[in-house]
């Protein structure tokens, strides 16, 4: 009730439709959980083990209805990382992947996304171009998947984009020299614009993963990273603001982007592209 009241009051104050998002994957990653009075949820791994799209649709429908009742309109889920390394401390080991089989990942994710769409909630595929093979956690520091990443990790993105189900995609803070030998995926124009947009044909919203995670914070200046991620093709700079709390972080990002446009590091056209995509996403709730 408190969350629903908060979100309703925020909507009343906002001059534009608000994107109110949450990580509600199910299982261990469910921000609205039983501790706070919300219904229990199943993890992606548990849904994948059932391997029944109708069962997944029903579970995801309940999840979407929980979000809608709380005034949330966007879910940073499903995870479509392929479980190529079951010991991965941030994906496989905590049940966040549907399967080691990309076809199962695709089928399960499609059911999850349709259930949300049918309940008026938009969704996000993550973490592009694939975090399933990592041996390390990008919350904690630099993660290199060059030797472990496989092209099959792109299959769920390719197939779900082709089905017209993808509202948005979130980047991974992973370094993958197979795709870009220079920088992590979140800051990579070859990966975001070249691979996701041009090769896979995605023109929807791209979110960065949390820009305060140590894979970014420990290796790049905040201003440098914000400008680079937008230049790479990211539309929304996501900051959880719980790892390094800054009450002015949103205003700082706006100032950074405005300065980058003023001095030519970013073009107005690049900002306009993102605005168009974001407003198109918001129109899907009406």
N, C-alpha and C positions, 0 to 999 in steps of 0.2 A: 504493500500500500504506500509506503514511504517513497519507493522508487517511482511508482506510477504518478504520484503527486509531483515529485521533482521534475520528471520529464514533461508532464503537462504544463507546469509553470515555465519551464524553459521554452517550450513551443510558443506559449503566449508572448514571451518577450522577444522572440526571434523575428526579424524582418523577412527571412527566407526560410523555406522548409529545412528543418534540422536533420542531419544525418546522425542518429543516435545509435552507436554500435557497441557490441560486446563480443568477447571471446566466449562463445557458448558451443564448444565442440562436442561436449558430452564426456562423462567419466571424470578424470582428474582435472581436465581443463573445462570448467563450467563456472563462470563467475557468479551466476545466479544458481546457487546450490542449496542443498538441504539445510546447511547451517543457518541460512538466512530465510528459511521458510518456503523455498521453491521446491518443485518436484525433483526426485532423483532422475538421473540421465544415464544412458549407456554410452560407453566409449566407442570410438570408431572401430577399434579392434574387436570389441564384442559384437558390433553390428556386422563387421566383415566375416567373423567366424560363423554367424548365422547364415550369411550369404543369401539373404532373402530380400529382394528389393521392396516387397510389400511390407515386410516387418520393419525395414529401415524407414520407409515412407511414414509408417504409423508413429514410430519413435520420434522422427524428426518433426512430424506434425505437432505432436505434443510440445516439443521444444519450442517450435515457432509460436504456438499459442501462448506459451509462458512469456516469451519475449513481447508479443503484441500486447498482452495484458499489462505488462510493465512499462509500456510506452517506448520500447526499443524497436527500431525498424530495420536494422541491419545486423547480420551475424558474420563475424570474422571466422567463418567456417564454410565448407568442410576442408580439412587437411587432405590433400591429394598426394602427399609424399608417399612414394612407394617404399615398402618396408624391406629394403634391400640389406639393411643392417639392423637386425632385431635388438642388438645391444646398444643402439644409438641412444644416448642418455636423454635426449630432448624429444625424440619421436617414438621409435619402436619400443623402448624400455618402459614408456609410460602410457602405452596403448593408444597413441594418437593416429596411427595409420590403419586404414581398412585392411590392407593386404600387401604381400610381397608380389602379387600378380597385378600388373597394371590394368588388365581388363576388369578384374574384380573391383579395384579402386574406382575405375570409371563408372561402373554400374551402380555401386553403392553411393558414390557422390551424386550421381544423377538423381537417384531416388531422394536423397537428402535435400538437394536443391529444389526439386519439384515440390516437395512438401512445404518448404519455406515459401516458394513463389505462390503456391496456392493459398497460403495464409497471409500474403501481403508483406513478406519479409524478404529483402534482398540478401545476397550471400557473397562470399569471397573465397576463391580457391587460393591455397597457400601450401608450401612456400616456394615460389618460382625462382630458379628452374629446377628445384629439387633439393630437399634437405634430408631425405631418407637414408642416405648412405653415410652421413657424417659420423665421426667418432667423438665429436666434441659438441659443446653447447654454445651457440652464438650469443646467448645472454651473457656468457662469462668471458668471451674473448674471441680471437681470430680463429675462423674455422675454414680449413682447406679441404675441399672434396675432389680435387683434381684427379687423384688416383682411384677414387671409389665411385664417382658419379658415372651413370650409364645413360645413353640416349633414351632408353625405354622410360625413364623418369618424366619425359615430356609427353608420353602417350595420353595420360588423362587430360592434360591441357588441350592437346590437339583435338581429341575426340569430343570433349565437352564444349569447346568453342564451336566446333563444327555442328553440334546439336543445338546451338543457340541458347544454351542454358547459363552462360557465364555473365554475371553482372559485374564482377570485379575480380582482380587478382592481387595478391600480396607478394612482395619480393622476399627473398631470403638473403640474410647477411652472410652469405657463403662466398668464398673465393673458389672459382672453378676455371683454371687456366685452359681447359679444353674449349671454353666458350669466350673467355676474356682473360688474357694473361696480365692485365694491368690492375684490375680493381675488383672489389666484391660486387655481387650481382645488383644490389640495391643502388649502386652508383654507376652502373655499367650501361652505357648507350648501346653497345653491341648486343647485350642480353635483353634489355627492356625494349628498346626501339627495334633493333635489328631482328632478334629472334622472336620475341613475343608479339610485337605489333606487325612487323613486315612478313616474317616467315609463317607464323601461326595465325595471322589475320585478326588479332584482337584489337578492337578500338574502344573498349570500355575503360572503366576507371582502374588505375593501378595505384595501390596503396604501398608505401614503404612499410617494412616492419618497424618496430619501435626504434626510433633514432637515438634513444638513450642506452640501448643495449651495448655491452662492452665491445662487441665486434666492430662497432662504429666509434663509440666514445673513446676507446683506447688507441685508435689508429688514425683518426681523422679529426680535424677541427670541426666544431659544430657548424660554423658558417660554411666552411668548405663542403661539408657533407650535404647540407640542405640545398645548396646551389647545384651540386653535382647530381643529386638524385632527381631534381626537377629537369635538369638538362638531359638526363638519361631517359626520361619519358614517364617518370612517376607523377601522378596527379595530386595525391594527398600525402603530405608529410605527417606520418603518424608519430605521436609522442605520448607514451603512457603516462609520463610525468610522475611515476612512482619510484623509479630507480634513482633519480637525482632531481628532487622536486624543485621546480622554479615557477612561482606564481605568474611570471611574465613570459612564459615560454612561447605562448601563441603569438603575442605581440612581437616578440623578438624574431620569430620566423617570418612574420609579415614584413617587418622592417628589413630583414636580410633579403627577401625576395624583391622588395621594392627597390632596394639599393642595387641589386644585381641587374634589374631591368634598366635602371637609370644609367649604370656605367657600361651596359652592353654585354654583360656576361650571360644574361638571359634576354630573349626577345619577347616583346608583347604578344606576338603570335603564339609563342610557346605557352604563355599563361592563358591565352584565349582558348587554346585547344583543351587544356585541363578544365577550364570553366564549362565548356560545352559538354564534356564528358560527365562532369559532376552533376550538372543540371539534368542531363538525360537520365542518370541513375536515380536522382530524386523524383523524377516524373513517373517512375515505375510504381511508386506507392499509391498513386491516385487512381 
